[in-house]
Every structure is written in structure tokens, then in C-alpha cells.
């Protein structure tokens, strides 16, 4: 990488980055809700889905049903995370410290990732420390730039886009402290031997399109959808566009009404949903990008007296919403991906950086559709969500690949 060009580019943009820090923080907060770039509409738009895709309605519905059948099942086997690491180099890291900096430890997904990192690195005799920015960009920058003073051999960030704290990332590179930027979202510089990015865009888009296929399958290809979507996160607008394209491709018999909002006006979602339902009385499904939007959306449904008229399909697989799915209350399906497994991917990426190997930018992440059928009879607890995705044998797979079975 030409570091002179890289430095000048960031310096030229640093003032603009600082001016946009408040707006970017809203984007980061939204990203944290779903963990995962395009323009978005500031007003509602309607898509009739009139163009034929996948050979027509029947073929599109058949495809959606196949996807749903595949993703309702738990994972049974895991692909290799990549070439094996040098066991002697891994052993030499014993006693070293890895700093984990998520955008906020208050967010459940990052707690799951932290637990995975402690388990994974603990097996290798590597210490894990954390620094919590509490959603503040300035605090995130401080956490990262203090890594050297705190004796970190490497840094893993999560949910902190490069543009948010570009100078702090540059400082880590200058100090030759390897940094893995996890859940980075789109629009990053190229990875180097000092910094590697795992955007999470592929897994986010896949989870979104799987949720759309669930709606298509549930409705028999005749869904009238109110799509509650966010506009101020590049990660989620990219996912939104993938989801819209999936409706167009596989469900020409569906109609989709967009209900956009940004993080600052999330409290207005209830009013907006109510108004849109009254204006579109044929609506029978709500498509929600994340579980965080369920409470306000449900309030809007109740206000419009649509409680017995609509179903909701959402994403994230948080405990409270999974319990709603299990009890058949409002949400019929919730598509999640395994945040704990993402933590293992981050551990693997950091080890590859430390031992001079390239990092997979979009590693495999388990995704599953949860519905009342596959949740029936289960005792749902915060600590037990990870086991819903599949067996924990993947841990031994990673250990073996690291030469530390």
C-alpha cells in the first residue's frame, strides 16, 4: 500500500469526517441493531413487483420455499476457516494481549463476540482486554490509539467503520499493531498486512434475502408488504436494496410499500406504521429489518387495528422476539445469524494477521430462520441462543486449524 497517498487522503478528509461524526454515529448505532452503500429515499415508495423473475410467480415461489426449507434447519457442518496456521507461531503468542473494541459493550451481539474471543484466545493462553466507547466516536478513537500504551499485540474492533475514526486506525498501522476491523460495513480501504476488514455485507444481505423468501413462502407468493427500513446506515441500506431485489425477482405477485426512517426518528415508527396500514388496507405482512423495530411496529399495528390482519417477519434473533415467535405473537419468523460464531471468525482473522497470513473478508456465518415449529418446546435463554444455530463442534475445528487442538 502507498502509505503517503493513504495518509494524505485521510488527512484531506479528516475535517469532513469530524463534521459528519454525529450523523455517522447514528449510522453506527443502527448497524449495531442488526449487524451487518447506496442512496435512500426520504419518502415512501411503492413497488408493484410487476417484473417477472425466476421464470415467473410459480418458479419464484418454489425457489423461496427451497430457501426456507434450507435455512429453517440448523447447521450440521462448518466449512474450514482457511489454510492452517503455523502452530509454532501461535504458541509464541502465549501471554500476549488482544484488545477488543466494539462500538458499545451494551449491545448484546458484542457481548456474544467478547465471550467467544475470551474462550478462543483463552485456550491459546492469550489474554483479552476490552475498551468500551459507549457509542461515542471520540471514545472509540481513544480506545484504539491507547492500544500501544496498554500493551496490546493486536486489536479487534467491531461495528466501528473506518471513516468514523480513520486517524486512529492509521495510528495503529503506524505503530505496527495489527488490527482486524470486524462488522465494518461497506466502503473500506483495501486490506494490508497491518489492517484487515471483515465488512459483514455478504452475511447481512443473505440474512435479509432469506427473510424475504420466508415472507414470500408464507404468503404463497401473494404478500402485500409494509417494509419498515432504515435509511442512515450504509450497511442496512445495502441490505434493504438486496431485500427489495429479492421481492422483485421472486415475487411478481407481491406488492411492497416502503416505510423508511432514520435512527433519530425511530420513535416515530409507530405512527408511520399505523398511517401506512390505514392507507394500504390490503397489507398482510410487515417486513422488519431488525428486531429492534418490533415494539414500535407492533404499537402501530395495534393503533391501526390490524392486529389480526398482519404478520411480521424480522431479523436479528434476539431473545425477546424469539419468545414472541415461539408463542405465536405477531412475529411468525425471525432470521438471525450467529454473533458468537462471528467472534470466532474475528479471533481467526486476528491470528492470521499476527502470523502473516491473509484474512478472509467475508467468512462463513451460520444463518437460520426461527419459527414456532423449530422453537417448539425449547427453553429460550440468553445464554442458549448460540446452540440454536448448530453444534458447537466448530470450536474444535478452529483449534485444530490453529494447531492447538
PyMOL commands that set and color helices and strands:
alter all, ss='L'
color gray80, all
select helices_A, chain A and resi 3-19+21-34+57-72+87-91+108-123+137-145+162-174+201-219+234-250+263-279+291-303+319-326+339-354+372-375+382-384+386-388+394-401
alter helices_A, ss='H'
color red, helices_A
select strands_A, chain A and resi 46-47+97-102+127-130+154-158+178-182+195-198+224-230+255-261+285-288+311-315+331-337+367-371
alter strands_A, ss='S'
color yellow, strands_A
deselect
rebuild
show_as cartoon
